[in-house]
């Protein structure tokens, strides 16, 4: 049974809000009034992407018999807020901390890979919803322009954010998921990193 402490729920909410605000600032190019307007739409993509990413780690770790709990990382929270002002985003405001007996590289790699895989699946779902909105608008199923605009923007941002979260976390550096996946199986890491990279490239050039 999956349990959440009150501290864990608090930390998830704080991290979710901070990373949502950070993406809004980055996408608005530091225009804070635009960032506030974007925030509700961004929170849909980040809410699903960030929270389900961390829950995927937690559920998989519990499956292997470990205790797992999400905690904020204070330096990461500040970096997440400051980095958009410099033109990029540091998307690691916290992490799932895992406790238990000795963990093999295979277990660590599998626990780690389910986070980025969750983001990739969510990104593809958002992309399908984005094209579904355009298709519905072209057929006249959705006629209100503001609804088309809101849905298209929300789903497009959801695709971009989840693709970015997958790619960022797959960087094979330090405590990020990519380092643990690479240590377990470099070929699997390369395959999923390439998929996430293609998705981010598509988001930047086509949407």
C-alpha positions in Angstrom: 0.0 0.0 0.0 1.3 3.4 -1.0 1.3 5.9 1.9 2.1 9.6 1.9 3.1 11.6 4.9 1.9 15.1 5.5 5.4 16.4 4.9 5.6 14.5 1.6 2.3 16.0 0.4 3.5 19.5 1.4 6.8 19.0 -0.4 5.2 17.7 -3.6 2.8 20.7 -3.6 5.6 23.3 -3.1 7.8 21.7 -5.7 4.9 21.5 -8.2 4.1 25.1 -7.7 7.7 26.3 -8.0 8.5 24.3 -11.1 5.2 25.5 -12.7 6.1 29.1 -12.0 9.6 28.5 -13.3 8.3 27.1 -16.6 5.8 30.0 -16.9 8.6 32.5 -16.5 10.8 30.8 -19.0 8.1 30.4 -21.7 7.0 34.0 -21.2 10.6 35.2 -21.7 10.6 36.8 -18.2 7.5 38.8 -18.8 5.9 38.3 -15.4 2.4 39.4 -16.4 2.4 36.9 -19.2 3.8 34.3 -16.9 0.8 34.7 -14.5 -1.5 34.2 -17.5 0.3 31.1 -18.6 0.5 29.6 -15.2 -2.8 27.7 -15.1 -2.1 26.1 -18.5 1.5 25.3 -17.5 0.3 23.7 -14.2 -1.7 21.1 -16.2 1.4 19.8 -17.9 3.7 20.2 -14.9 1.1 18.8 -12.5 0.7 15.6 -14.4 4.3 15.4 -15.6 6.2 16.3 -12.3 3.9 14.6 -9.8 3.4 11.4 -11.9 7.2 11.3 -12.6 7.9 11.2 -8.9 5.1 8.8 -8.1 6.5 6.4 -10.8 9.8 6.4 -8.9 8.0 5.9 -5.6 5.7 3.1 -6.8 8.6 1.2 -8.5 10.8 1.5 -5.4 8.0 0.2 -3.2 7.6 -2.7 -5.6 11.2 -3.7 -4.9 10.6 -3.5 -1.2 12.1 -0.2 -0.4 10.8 2.8 1.6 10.4 5.8 -0.7 9.4 9.4 0.1 9.5 12.6 -1.9 11.4 15.5 -0.3 12.2 19.0 -1.6 15.7 20.0 -2.2 16.1 23.7 -1.1 19.0 24.6 -3.4 17.0 23.0 -6.2 13.9 25.2 -5.5 16.0 28.3 -5.7 17.8 27.1 -8.9 14.4 26.4 -10.4 13.3 30.0 -9.8 16.5 31.7 -10.8 17.4 29.6 -13.9 14.6 31.0 -16.1 16.0 34.5 -15.7 19.2 33.1 -17.3 17.4 31.5 -20.2 17.2 27.9 -19.1 15.4 25.8 -16.4 16.8 23.6 -13.7 14.0 21.2 -13.2 15.0 19.4 -10.0 13.3 21.0 -7.0 13.2 17.7 -5.1 13.5 14.0 -5.4 12.2 10.6 -4.2 14.6 9.5 -1.5 14.8 5.7 -1.2 15.7 3.8 1.9 16.4 0.1 2.4 19.1 -2.6 2.1 21.7 -2.7 -0.7 20.2 -1.7 -4.1 21.6 -3.2 -7.2 22.4 -1.1 -10.3 19.6 -2.9 -12.1 17.0 -2.1 -9.5 18.3 1.5 -9.3 18.2 1.8 -13.1 14.6 0.4 -13.4 13.4 2.6 -10.6 15.0 5.6 -12.3 13.8 4.9 -15.8 10.1 4.9 -14.9 10.1 8.6 -14.2 11.3 9.7 -17.7 9.2 7.0 -19.3 6.1 8.5 -17.6 6.9 11.9 -19.0 7.4 10.5 -22.5 4.0 8.7 -22.4 2.3 11.9 -21.1 4.0 14.0 -23.8 2.7 11.7 -26.5 -0.8 11.8 -25.0 -0.7 15.6 -24.9 0.5 15.7 -28.5 -2.4 13.5 -29.6 -4.8 15.8 -27.7 -3.1 18.8 -29.4 -3.7 17.4 -32.9 -7.2 16.2 -31.8 -8.0 19.8 -30.9 -6.9 21.1 -34.3 -8.7 18.3 -36.1 -11.9 19.0 -34.2 -11.6 22.7 -34.9 -11.2 22.1 -38.7 -14.3 19.9 -38.7 -16.2 22.5 -36.8 -16.8 20.3 -33.8 -15.2 23.0 -31.7 -16.2 26.5 -32.9 -15.4 28.8 -30.1 -12.0 30.4 -30.9 -11.1 30.9 -27.2 -11.7 27.2 -26.4 -9.5 26.2 -29.3 -6.8 28.6 -28.2 -6.9 27.4 -24.5 -6.9 23.7 -25.4 -4.3 24.0 -28.1 -2.0 26.0 -25.8 -2.5 23.7 -22.8 -1.9 20.5 -24.8 1.0 22.0 -26.7 2.6 23.1 -23.5 2.0 19.7 -21.9 3.9 18.1 -24.8 6.8 20.5 -24.5 7.0 20.4 -20.7 6.9 16.6 -20.5 9.4 16.1 -23.3 11.7 18.5 -21.6 11.3 16.9 -18.2 12.1 13.5 -19.7 15.2 14.8 -21.5 16.5 16.8 -18.5 16.2 13.9 -16.1 18.0 11.6 -18.6 21.1 13.7 -18.4 23.7 11.2 -17.2 25.0 13.5 -14.4 25.2 13.4 -10.6 21.8 12.5 -8.9 19.7 12.7 -12.1 17.9 9.6 -13.4 20.1 9.4 -16.4 23.3 8.7 -14.4 21.6 5.7 -12.7 20.1 4.4 -16.0 23.4 4.7 -17.8 25.2 2.8 -15.0 22.7 0.0 -15.3 22.4 -0.2 -19.1 24.0 2.4 -21.5 22.1 1.1 -24.6 18.7 1.5 -22.9 19.8 5.0 -21.7 20.9 5.9 -25.2 17.6 4.8 -26.8 15.3 6.6 -24.4 17.6 9.7 -24.4 17.4 9.8 -28.2 13.6 9.5 -28.1 13.3 12.4 -25.6 15.7 14.5 -27.6 13.7 14.0 -30.8 10.5 15.0 -28.9 12.1 18.2 -27.5 13.4 19.1 -31.0 10.0 18.6 -32.4 8.4 20.7 -29.7 10.8 23.6 -30.4 10.6 23.5 -34.2 7.1 22.4 -35.0 4.8 23.6 -32.2 
